[in-house]
Amino acid sequence: MQQLALNNYPHPVLLDDDDFNWASLMLGGWYWHQRNGVVRNGERGTETLARLILRAKPHQRISYIDGNKLNCQRANLKLAKPQPKPKAKPKPKAKPSRKPRGTSGVTGLSWHGRKQKWQARITHDGRTQHLGWFVDPLDGIEALDSRARELSLPVSGINFDNLTKDQRDTFRRHWEAARGDE
């Protein structure tokens, strides 16, 4: 075992006797590179000492058994097995949220401050459909439920087909009271 001095690093590289003989004769000398280990600028660009010792092909990876890139003895070097590229994991599809959000508490119905009206929108197959502007939020909910039934989507749970005008008014009062409009 012999030690070969590097041009830019205080610690020498360890080499077998046979490899020291030809490596020490290389013009330009050897340098320490943080990522690649011991390198030199050769005829074909940057060459690593370990690759030259093992005569590794461009696609082959070098592994240092003890993890020390300054130990370039043949007993410490081996060709690493090529690792297959990991397959990209498919992103999990987000489950559609049916939780009420926004100002109304009903999915798809929100207050538009500039127009001073309720806007009803429904999303189906990734596309948002505008259902209209409403002064009465219950009309917007009714439009949402009607379109949801047409598209076979879950509805808000209010069956407007069976409500009388008095029941609608009662519902509106309770809904507005729950929101704090009164």
PyMOL commands that set and color helices and strands:
alter all, ss='L'
color gray80, all
select helices_A, chain A and resi 17-23+49-54+74-76+137-150+160-162+165-179
alter helices_A, ss='H'
color red, helices_A
select strands_A, chain A and resi 2-4+13-15+31-33+37-42+45-48+61-64+77-80+109-112+117-124+127-134
alter strands_A, ss='S'
color yellow, strands_A
deselect
rebuild
show_as cartoon
